[in-house]
């Protein structure tokens, strides 16, 4: 069966609203995890909490809370 663009491409899949929302949620979760993972590395490189917060678009309080755990 031909896909949306006339090919038998496996990537011509339409997602439901729920599936799109789930993928968006997963992407946001992965992004948040990447920011948490970056905090200790940036602090170890000598950046202060204000600099880390600015670099990762976080609040200073979020960086402080994470660095204390």
N, CA, C and O atoms as a Maestro MAE file, in Angstrom:
{
 s_m_m2io_version
 :::
 2.0.0
}

f_m_ct {
 s_m_title
 :::
 protein
 m_atom[276] {
  # First column is atom index #
  i_m_mmod_type
  r_m_x_coord
  r_m_y_coord
  r_m_z_coord
  i_m_residue_number
  s_m_chain_name
  s_m_pdb_residue_name
  s_m_pdb_atom_name
  i_m_atomic_number
  :::
  1 25 0.846 -1.173 0.000 1 A "UNK " " N  " 7
  2 3 0.000 0.000 0.000 1 A "UNK " " CA " 6
  3 2 0.889 1.232 0.000 1 A "UNK " " C  " 6
  4 15 1.882 1.271 0.727 1 A "UNK " " O  " 8
  5 25 0.567 2.208 -0.774 2 A "UNK " " N  " 7
  6 3 1.368 3.423 -0.878 2 A "UNK " " CA " 6
  7 2 1.117 4.316 0.321 2 A "UNK " " C  " 6
  8 15 -0.004 4.413 0.822 2 A "UNK " " O  " 8
  9 25 2.176 4.965 0.772 3 A "UNK " " N  " 7
  10 3 2.077 5.875 1.906 3 A "UNK " " CA " 6
  11 2 1.536 7.227 1.495 3 A "UNK " " C  " 6
  12 15 1.039 7.391 0.381 3 A "UNK " " O  " 8
  13 25 1.630 8.181 2.376 4 A "UNK " " N  " 7
  14 3 1.098 9.523 2.154 4 A "UNK " " CA " 6
  15 2 1.708 10.165 0.915 4 A "UNK " " C  " 6
  16 15 1.009 10.842 0.161 4 A "UNK " " O  " 8
  17 25 2.993 9.961 0.701 5 A "UNK " " N  " 7
  18 3 3.689 10.598 -0.405 5 A "UNK " " CA " 6
  19 2 3.827 9.657 -1.599 5 A "UNK " " C  " 6
  20 15 4.670 9.885 -2.468 5 A "UNK " " O  " 8
  21 25 3.030 8.627 -1.653 6 A "UNK " " N  " 7
  22 3 3.038 7.732 -2.797 6 A "UNK " " CA " 6
  23 2 4.103 6.650 -2.745 6 A "UNK " " C  " 6
  24 15 4.340 5.981 -3.751 6 A "UNK " " O  " 8
  25 25 4.740 6.461 -1.624 7 A "UNK " " N  " 7
  26 3 5.765 5.429 -1.511 7 A "UNK " " CA " 6
  27 2 5.365 4.441 -0.422 7 A "UNK " " C  " 6
  28 15 4.460 4.702 0.371 7 A "UNK " " O  " 8
  29 25 6.039 3.331 -0.399 8 A "UNK " " N  " 7
  30 3 5.809 2.332 0.645 8 A "UNK " " CA " 6
  31 2 6.766 2.585 1.805 8 A "UNK " " C  " 6
  32 15 7.383 1.650 2.314 8 A "UNK " " O  " 8
  33 25 6.888 3.792 2.209 9 A "UNK " " N  " 7
  34 3 7.841 4.193 3.238 9 A "UNK " " CA " 6
  35 2 7.281 3.887 4.621 9 A "UNK " " C  " 6
  36 15 6.131 4.216 4.913 9 A "UNK " " O  " 8
  37 25 8.082 3.261 5.469 10 A "UNK " " N  " 7
  38 3 7.635 2.906 6.811 10 A "UNK " " CA " 6
  39 2 7.462 4.138 7.700 10 A "UNK " " C  " 6
  40 15 6.851 4.046 8.765 10 A "UNK " " O  " 8
  41 25 7.981 5.269 7.287 11 A "UNK " " N  " 7
  42 3 7.927 6.478 8.122 11 A "UNK " " CA " 6
  43 2 6.654 7.282 7.896 11 A "UNK " " C  " 6
  44 15 6.459 8.308 8.549 11 A "UNK " " O  " 8
  45 25 5.792 6.852 7.002 12 A "UNK " " N  " 7
  46 3 4.538 7.565 6.731 12 A "UNK " " CA " 6
  47 2 3.461 7.111 7.703 12 A "UNK " " C  " 6
  48 15 2.424 6.593 7.288 12 A "UNK " " O  " 8
  49 25 3.701 7.302 8.983 13 A "UNK " " N  " 7
  50 3 2.780 6.880 10.020 13 A "UNK " " CA " 6
  51 2 2.176 8.117 10.666 13 A "UNK " " C  " 6
  52 15 2.883 9.063 11.012 13 A "UNK " " O  " 8
  53 25 0.880 8.095 10.820 14 A "UNK " " N  " 7
  54 3 0.214 9.197 11.499 14 A "UNK " " CA " 6
  55 2 0.025 8.827 12.959 14 A "UNK " " C  " 6
  56 15 -0.415 7.722 13.276 14 A "UNK " " O  " 8
  57 25 0.356 9.748 13.837 15 A "UNK " " N  " 7
  58 3 0.235 9.498 15.269 15 A "UNK " " CA " 6
  59 2 -1.051 10.099 15.796 15 A "UNK " " C  " 6
  60 15 -1.508 11.140 15.325 15 A "UNK " " O  " 8
  61 25 -1.623 9.435 16.773 16 A "UNK " " N  " 7
  62 3 -2.805 9.983 17.425 16 A "UNK " " CA " 6
  63 2 -2.355 11.101 18.364 16 A "UNK " " C  " 6
  64 15 -1.166 11.242 18.649 16 A "UNK " " O  " 8
  65 25 -3.294 11.873 18.830 17 A "UNK " " N  " 7
  66 3 -2.982 12.938 19.770 17 A "UNK " " CA " 6
  67 2 -2.329 12.403 21.027 17 A "UNK " " C  " 6
  68 15 -1.401 13.014 21.557 17 A "UNK " " O  " 8
  69 25 -2.807 11.272 21.504 18 A "UNK " " N  " 7
  70 3 -2.243 10.658 22.705 18 A "UNK " " CA " 6
  71 2 -0.807 10.221 22.463 18 A "UNK " " C  " 6
  72 15 0.051 10.399 23.328 18 A "UNK " " O  " 8
  73 25 -0.539 9.651 21.296 19 A "UNK " " N  " 7
  74 3 0.817 9.214 20.971 19 A "UNK " " CA " 6
  75 2 1.759 10.412 20.854 19 A "UNK " " C  " 6
  76 15 2.895 10.360 21.327 19 A "UNK " " O  " 8
  77 25 1.289 11.488 20.226 20 A "UNK " " N  " 7
  78 3 2.106 12.697 20.114 20 A "UNK " " CA " 6
  79 2 2.409 13.271 21.498 20 A "UNK " " C  " 6
  80 15 3.538 13.677 21.774 20 A "UNK " " O  " 8
  81 25 1.398 13.304 22.364 21 A "UNK " " N  " 7
  82 3 1.585 13.817 23.720 21 A "UNK " " CA " 6
  83 2 2.588 12.960 24.483 21 A "UNK " " C  " 6
  84 15 3.424 13.482 25.220 21 A "UNK " " O  " 8
  85 25 2.504 11.655 24.306 22 A "UNK " " N  " 7
  86 3 3.429 10.750 24.980 22 A "UNK " " CA " 6
  87 2 4.861 10.970 24.500 22 A "UNK " " C  " 6
  88 15 5.790 10.990 25.306 22 A "UNK " " O  " 8
  89 25 5.039 11.132 23.204 23 A "UNK " " N  " 7
  90 3 6.374 11.384 22.665 23 A "UNK " " CA " 6
  91 2 6.922 12.719 23.159 23 A "UNK " " C  " 6
  92 15 8.104 12.824 23.484 23 A "UNK " " O  " 8
  93 25 6.070 13.735 23.215 24 A "UNK " " N  " 7
  94 3 6.502 15.044 23.711 24 A "UNK " " CA " 6
  95 2 6.915 14.946 25.174 24 A "UNK " " C  " 6
  96 15 7.914 15.539 25.582 24 A "UNK " " O  " 8
  97 25 6.152 14.204 25.957 25 A "UNK " " N  " 7
  98 3 6.467 14.020 27.377 25 A "UNK " " CA " 6
  99 2 7.800 13.295 27.552 25 A "UNK " " C  " 6
  100 15 8.597 13.645 28.422 25 A "UNK " " O  " 8
  101 25 8.033 12.288 26.723 26 A "UNK " " N  " 7
  102 3 9.295 11.545 26.786 26 A "UNK " " CA " 6
  103 2 10.464 12.452 26.425 26 A "UNK " " C  " 6
  104 15 11.522 12.374 27.049 26 A "UNK " " O  " 8
  105 25 10.285 13.309 25.425 27 A "UNK " " N  " 7
  106 3 11.348 14.224 25.012 27 A "UNK " " CA " 6
  107 2 11.664 15.211 26.130 27 A "UNK " " C  " 6
  108 15 12.832 15.486 26.406 27 A "UNK " " O  " 8
  109 25 10.631 15.745 26.772 28 A "UNK " " N  " 7
  110 3 10.850 16.679 27.878 28 A "UNK " " CA " 6
  111 2 11.543 16.001 29.048 28 A "UNK " " C  " 6
  112 15 12.406 16.594 29.695 28 A "UNK " " O  " 8
  113 25 11.167 14.776 29.313 29 A "UNK " " N  " 7
  114 3 11.791 14.021 30.398 29 A "UNK " " CA " 6
  115 2 13.264 13.767 30.098 29 A "UNK " " C  " 6
  116 15 14.109 13.888 30.985 29 A "UNK " " O  " 8
  117 25 13.570 13.421 28.869 30 A "UNK " " N  " 7
  118 3 14.961 13.183 28.473 30 A "UNK " " CA " 6
  119 2 15.772 14.472 28.566 30 A "UNK " " C  " 6
  120 15 16.932 14.453 28.978 30 A "UNK " " O  " 8
  121 25 15.161 15.586 28.183 31 A "UNK " " N  " 7
  122 3 15.848 16.873 28.268 31 A "UNK " " CA " 6
  123 2 16.132 17.245 29.724 31 A "UNK " " C  " 6
  124 15 17.224 17.713 30.044 31 A "UNK " " O  " 8
  125 25 15.160 17.039 30.595 32 A "UNK " " N  " 7
  126 3 15.341 17.336 32.014 32 A "UNK " " CA " 6
  127 2 16.440 16.457 32.599 32 A "UNK " " C  " 6
  128 15 17.246 16.930 33.401 32 A "UNK " " O  " 8
  129 25 16.484 15.194 32.213 33 A "UNK " " N  " 7
  130 3 17.525 14.282 32.709 33 A "UNK " " CA " 6
  131 2 18.895 14.730 32.225 33 A "UNK " " C  " 6
  132 15 19.865 14.674 32.981 33 A "UNK " " O  " 8
  133 25 18.988 15.168 30.993 34 A "UNK " " N  " 7
  134 3 20.267 15.640 30.461 34 A "UNK " " CA " 6
  135 2 20.759 16.859 31.234 34 A "UNK " " C  " 6
  136 15 21.956 16.994 31.490 34 A "UNK " " O  " 8
  137 25 19.844 17.740 31.603 35 A "UNK " " N  " 7
  138 3 20.229 18.912 32.396 35 A "UNK " " CA " 6
  139 2 20.717 18.492 33.779 35 A "UNK " " C  " 6
  140 15 21.718 19.009 34.276 35 A "UNK " " O  " 8
  141 25 20.001 17.544 34.400 36 A "UNK " " N  " 7
  142 3 20.437 17.055 35.715 36 A "UNK " " CA " 6
  143 2 21.816 16.398 35.624 36 A "UNK " " C  " 6
  144 15 22.652 16.570 36.511 36 A "UNK " " O  " 8
  145 25 22.045 15.654 34.559 37 A "UNK " " N  " 7
  146 3 23.336 14.985 34.367 37 A "UNK " " CA " 6
  147 2 24.464 15.993 34.142 37 A "UNK " " C  " 6
  148 15 25.606 15.734 34.520 37 A "UNK " " O  " 8
  149 25 24.157 17.127 33.536 38 A "UNK " " N  " 7
  150 3 25.170 18.132 33.225 38 A "UNK " " CA " 6
  151 2 25.586 18.945 34.453 38 A "UNK " " C  " 6
  152 15 26.708 19.449 34.512 38 A "UNK " " O  " 8
  153 25 24.685 19.073 35.431 39 A "UNK " " N  " 7
  154 3 24.974 19.923 36.591 39 A "UNK " " CA " 6
  155 2 26.276 19.565 37.301 39 A "UNK " " C  " 6
  156 15 27.121 20.444 37.466 39 A "UNK " " O  " 8
  157 25 26.481 18.317 37.729 40 A "UNK " " N  " 7
  158 3 27.723 18.008 38.453 40 A "UNK " " CA " 6
  159 2 28.969 18.219 37.600 40 A "UNK " " C  " 6
  160 15 30.011 18.626 38.116 40 A "UNK " " O  " 8
  161 25 28.873 17.951 36.318 41 A "UNK " " N  " 7
  162 3 30.035 18.149 35.430 41 A "UNK " " CA " 6
  163 2 30.398 19.628 35.351 41 A "UNK " " C  " 6
  164 15 31.574 19.986 35.414 41 A "UNK " " O  " 8
  165 25 29.394 20.481 35.213 42 A "UNK " " N  " 7
  166 3 29.655 21.916 35.124 42 A "UNK " " CA " 6
  167 2 30.188 22.460 36.446 42 A "UNK " " C  " 6
  168 15 31.094 23.294 36.457 42 A "UNK " " O  " 8
  169 25 29.633 21.993 37.547 43 A "UNK " " N  " 7
  170 3 30.131 22.420 38.862 43 A "UNK " " CA " 6
  171 2 31.574 21.956 39.063 43 A "UNK " " C  " 6
  172 15 32.395 22.696 39.605 43 A "UNK " " O  " 8
  173 25 31.883 20.735 38.627 44 A "UNK " " N  " 7
  174 3 33.243 20.199 38.757 44 A "UNK " " CA " 6
  175 2 34.237 20.968 37.894 44 A "UNK " " C  " 6
  176 15 35.430 21.012 38.196 44 A "UNK " " O  " 8
  177 25 33.741 21.569 36.828 45 A "UNK " " N  " 7
  178 3 34.605 22.373 35.952 45 A "UNK " " CA " 6
  179 2 34.880 23.753 36.545 45 A "UNK " " C  " 6
  180 15 35.665 24.528 35.998 45 A "UNK " " O  " 8
  181 25 34.225 24.053 37.671 46 A "UNK " " N  " 7
  182 3 34.492 25.311 38.341 46 A "UNK " " CA " 6
  183 2 33.430 26.378 38.169 46 A "UNK " " C  " 6
  184 15 33.586 27.486 38.683 46 A "UNK " " O  " 8
  185 25 32.356 26.074 37.461 47 A "UNK " " N  " 7
  186 3 31.275 27.049 37.339 47 A "UNK " " CA " 6
  187 2 30.550 27.152 38.664 47 A "UNK " " C  " 6
  188 15 30.408 26.157 39.373 47 A "UNK " " O  " 8
  189 25 30.090 28.340 39.004 48 A "UNK " " N  " 7
  190 3 29.312 28.490 40.226 48 A "UNK " " CA " 6
  191 2 27.836 28.197 39.929 48 A "UNK " " C  " 6
  192 15 27.456 28.017 38.772 48 A "UNK " " O  " 8
  193 25 27.022 28.150 40.965 49 A "UNK " " N  " 7
  194 3 25.617 27.770 40.774 49 A "UNK " " CA " 6
  195 2 24.883 28.730 39.853 49 A "UNK " " C  " 6
  196 15 24.037 28.301 39.068 49 A "UNK " " O  " 8
  197 25 25.185 30.007 39.931 50 A "UNK " " N  " 7
  198 3 24.544 30.995 39.045 50 A "UNK " " CA " 6
  199 2 24.888 30.713 37.584 50 A "UNK " " C  " 6
  200 15 24.013 30.762 36.720 50 A "UNK " " O  " 8
  201 25 26.145 30.421 37.306 51 A "UNK " " N  " 7
  202 3 26.576 30.139 35.937 51 A "UNK " " CA " 6
  203 2 25.945 28.854 35.407 51 A "UNK " " C  " 6
  204 15 25.522 28.793 34.253 51 A "UNK " " O  " 8
  205 25 25.887 27.836 36.253 52 A "UNK " " N  " 7
  206 3 25.265 26.573 35.841 52 A "UNK " " CA " 6
  207 2 23.781 26.792 35.557 52 A "UNK " " C  " 6
  208 15 23.257 26.297 34.560 52 A "UNK " " O  " 8
  209 25 23.114 27.525 36.423 53 A "UNK " " N  " 7
  210 3 21.693 27.815 36.227 53 A "UNK " " CA " 6
  211 2 21.464 28.528 34.901 53 A "UNK " " C  " 6
  212 15 20.554 28.178 34.150 53 A "UNK " " O  " 8
  213 25 22.286 29.522 34.618 54 A "UNK " " N  " 7
  214 3 22.141 30.258 33.352 54 A "UNK " " CA " 6
  215 2 22.431 29.363 32.155 54 A "UNK " " C  " 6
  216 15 21.709 29.406 31.159 54 A "UNK " " O  " 8
  217 25 23.477 28.555 32.244 55 A "UNK " " N  " 7
  218 3 23.854 27.686 31.128 55 A "UNK " " CA " 6
  219 2 22.775 26.665 30.809 55 A "UNK " " C  " 6
  220 15 22.583 26.301 29.649 55 A "UNK " " O  " 8
  221 25 22.064 26.200 31.843 56 A "UNK " " N  " 7
  222 3 21.074 25.138 31.653 56 A "UNK " " CA " 6
  223 2 19.631 25.652 31.682 56 A "UNK " " C  " 6
  224 15 18.687 24.863 31.662 56 A "UNK " " O  " 8
  225 25 19.468 26.962 31.729 57 A "UNK " " N  " 7
  226 3 18.129 27.569 31.795 57 A "UNK " " CA " 6
  227 2 17.321 27.029 32.974 57 A "UNK " " C  " 6
  228 15 16.158 26.650 32.836 57 A "UNK " " O  " 8
  229 25 17.968 27.006 34.125 58 A "UNK " " N  " 7
  230 3 17.340 26.547 35.358 58 A "UNK " " CA " 6
  231 2 17.397 27.677 36.377 58 A "UNK " " C  " 6
  232 15 18.103 28.667 36.186 58 A "UNK " " O  " 8
  233 25 16.655 27.518 37.447 59 A "UNK " " N  " 7
  234 3 16.765 28.483 38.540 59 A "UNK " " CA " 6
  235 2 17.976 28.113 39.393 59 A "UNK " " C  " 6
  236 15 18.404 26.959 39.420 59 A "UNK " " O  " 8
  237 25 18.516 29.108 40.085 60 A "UNK " " N  " 7
  238 3 19.635 28.869 40.989 60 A "UNK " " CA " 6
  239 2 19.214 27.868 42.062 60 A "UNK " " C  " 6
  240 15 20.006 27.017 42.466 60 A "UNK " " O  " 8
  241 25 17.966 27.969 42.523 61 A "UNK " " N  " 7
  242 3 17.466 27.055 43.553 61 A "UNK " " CA " 6
  243 2 17.484 25.604 43.065 61 A "UNK " " C  " 6
  244 15 17.841 24.702 43.823 61 A "UNK " " O  " 8
  245 25 17.103 25.372 41.805 62 A "UNK " " N  " 7
  246 3 17.128 24.003 41.260 62 A "UNK " " CA " 6
  247 2 18.544 23.443 41.271 62 A "UNK " " C  " 6
  248 15 18.753 22.276 41.604 62 A "UNK " " O  " 8
  249 25 19.517 24.277 40.907 63 A "UNK " " N  " 7
  250 3 20.910 23.822 40.893 63 A "UNK " " CA " 6
  251 2 21.374 23.553 42.311 63 A "UNK " " C  " 6
  252 15 22.044 22.552 42.563 63 A "UNK " " O  " 8
  253 25 21.030 24.425 43.234 64 A "UNK " " N  " 7
  254 3 21.419 24.222 44.638 64 A "UNK " " CA " 6
  255 2 20.836 22.927 45.194 64 A "UNK " " C  " 6
  256 15 21.536 22.145 45.837 64 A "UNK " " O  " 8
  257 25 19.541 22.710 44.937 65 A "UNK " " N  " 7
  258 3 18.890 21.490 45.440 65 A "UNK " " CA " 6
  259 2 19.569 20.248 44.885 65 A "UNK " " C  " 6
  260 15 19.800 19.286 45.617 65 A "UNK " " O  " 8
  261 25 19.885 20.263 43.610 66 A "UNK " " N  " 7
  262 3 20.498 19.085 43.001 66 A "UNK " " CA " 6
  263 2 21.920 18.880 43.507 66 A "UNK " " C  " 6
  264 15 22.345 17.744 43.713 66 A "UNK " " O  " 8
  265 25 22.652 19.958 43.708 67 A "UNK " " N  " 7
  266 3 24.049 19.819 44.135 67 A "UNK " " CA " 6
  267 2 24.154 19.356 45.585 67 A "UNK " " C  " 6
  268 15 25.194 18.842 45.996 67 A "UNK " " O  " 8
  269 25 23.087 19.534 46.361 68 A "UNK " " N  " 7
  270 3 23.086 19.098 47.761 68 A "UNK " " CA " 6
  271 2 22.662 17.644 47.908 68 A "UNK " " C  " 6
  272 15 22.863 17.046 48.966 68 A "UNK " " O  " 8
  273 25 22.085 17.074 46.872 69 A "UNK " " N  " 7
  274 3 21.595 15.684 46.990 69 A "UNK " " CA " 6
  275 2 22.675 14.681 46.661 69 A "UNK " " C  " 6
  276 15 22.433 13.475 46.711 69 A "UNK " " O  " 8
  :::
 }
 m_bond[275] {
  # First column is bond index #
  i_m_from
  i_m_to
  i_m_order
  :::
  1 1 2 1
  2 2 3 1
  3 3 4 2
  4 3 5 1
  5 5 6 1
  6 6 7 1
  7 7 8 2
  8 7 9 1
  9 9 10 1
  10 10 11 1
  11 11 12 2
  12 11 13 1
  13 13 14 1
  14 14 15 1
  15 15 16 2
  16 15 17 1
  17 17 18 1
  18 18 19 1
  19 19 20 2
  20 19 21 1
  21 21 22 1
  22 22 23 1
  23 23 24 2
  24 23 25 1
  25 25 26 1
  26 26 27 1
  27 27 28 2
  28 27 29 1
  29 29 30 1
  30 30 31 1
  31 31 32 2
  32 31 33 1
  33 33 34 1
  34 34 35 1
  35 35 36 2
  36 35 37 1
  37 37 38 1
  38 38 39 1
  39 39 40 2
  40 39 41 1
  41 41 42 1
  42 42 43 1
  43 43 44 2
  44 43 45 1
  45 45 46 1
  46 46 47 1
  47 47 48 2
  48 47 49 1
  49 49 50 1
  50 50 51 1
  51 51 52 2
  52 51 53 1
  53 53 54 1
  54 54 55 1
  55 55 56 2
  56 55 57 1
  57 57 58 1
  58 58 59 1
  59 59 60 2
  60 59 61 1
  61 61 62 1
  62 62 63 1
  63 63 64 2
  64 63 65 1
  65 65 66 1
  66 66 67 1
  67 67 68 2
  68 67 69 1
  69 69 70 1
  70 70 71 1
  71 71 72 2
  72 71 73 1
  73 73 74 1
  74 74 75 1
  75 75 76 2
  76 75 77 1
  77 77 78 1
  78 78 79 1
  79 79 80 2
  80 79 81 1
  81 81 82 1
  82 82 83 1
  83 83 84 2
  84 83 85 1
  85 85 86 1
  86 86 87 1
  87 87 88 2
  88 87 89 1
  89 89 90 1
  90 90 91 1
  91 91 92 2
  92 91 93 1
  93 93 94 1
  94 94 95 1
  95 95 96 2
  96 95 97 1
  97 97 98 1
  98 98 99 1
  99 99 100 2
  100 99 101 1
  101 101 102 1
  102 102 103 1
  103 103 104 2
  104 103 105 1
  105 105 106 1
  106 106 107 1
  107 107 108 2
  108 107 109 1
  109 109 110 1
  110 110 111 1
  111 111 112 2
  112 111 113 1
  113 113 114 1
  114 114 115 1
  115 115 116 2
  116 115 117 1
  117 117 118 1
  118 118 119 1
  119 119 120 2
  120 119 121 1
  121 121 122 1
  122 122 123 1
  123 123 124 2
  124 123 125 1
  125 125 126 1
  126 126 127 1
  127 127 128 2
  128 127 129 1
  129 129 130 1
  130 130 131 1
  131 131 132 2
  132 131 133 1
  133 133 134 1
  134 134 135 1
  135 135 136 2
  136 135 137 1
  137 137 138 1
  138 138 139 1
  139 139 140 2
  140 139 141 1
  141 141 142 1
  142 142 143 1
  143 143 144 2
  144 143 145 1
  145 145 146 1
  146 146 147 1
  147 147 148 2
  148 147 149 1
  149 149 150 1
  150 150 151 1
  151 151 152 2
  152 151 153 1
  153 153 154 1
  154 154 155 1
  155 155 156 2
  156 155 157 1
  157 157 158 1
  158 158 159 1
  159 159 160 2
  160 159 161 1
  161 161 162 1
  162 162 163 1
  163 163 164 2
  164 163 165 1
  165 165 166 1
  166 166 167 1
  167 167 168 2
  168 167 169 1
  169 169 170 1
  170 170 171 1
  171 171 172 2
  172 171 173 1
  173 173 174 1
  174 174 175 1
  175 175 176 2
  176 175 177 1
  177 177 178 1
  178 178 179 1
  179 179 180 2
  180 179 181 1
  181 181 182 1
  182 182 183 1
  183 183 184 2
  184 183 185 1
  185 185 186 1
  186 186 187 1
  187 187 188 2
  188 187 189 1
  189 189 190 1
  190 190 191 1
  191 191 192 2
  192 191 193 1
  193 193 194 1
  194 194 195 1
  195 195 196 2
  196 195 197 1
  197 197 198 1
  198 198 199 1
  199 199 200 2
  200 199 201 1
  201 201 202 1
  202 202 203 1
  203 203 204 2
  204 203 205 1
  205 205 206 1
  206 206 207 1
  207 207 208 2
  208 207 209 1
  209 209 210 1
  210 210 211 1
  211 211 212 2
  212 211 213 1
  213 213 214 1
  214 214 215 1
  215 215 216 2
  216 215 217 1
  217 217 218 1
  218 218 219 1
  219 219 220 2
  220 219 221 1
  221 221 222 1
  222 222 223 1
  223 223 224 2
  224 223 225 1
  225 225 226 1
  226 226 227 1
  227 227 228 2
  228 227 229 1
  229 229 230 1
  230 230 231 1
  231 231 232 2
  232 231 233 1
  233 233 234 1
  234 234 235 1
  235 235 236 2
  236 235 237 1
  237 237 238 1
  238 238 239 1
  239 239 240 2
  240 239 241 1
  241 241 242 1
  242 242 243 1
  243 243 244 2
  244 243 245 1
  245 245 246 1
  246 246 247 1
  247 247 248 2
  248 247 249 1
  249 249 250 1
  250 250 251 1
  251 251 252 2
  252 251 253 1
  253 253 254 1
  254 254 255 1
  255 255 256 2
  256 255 257 1
  257 257 258 1
  258 258 259 1
  259 259 260 2
  260 259 261 1
  261 261 262 1
  262 262 263 1
  263 263 264 2
  264 263 265 1
  265 265 266 1
  266 266 267 1
  267 267 268 2
  268 267 269 1
  269 269 270 1
  270 270 271 1
  271 271 272 2
  272 271 273 1
  273 273 274 1
  274 274 275 1
  275 275 276 2
  :::
 }
}
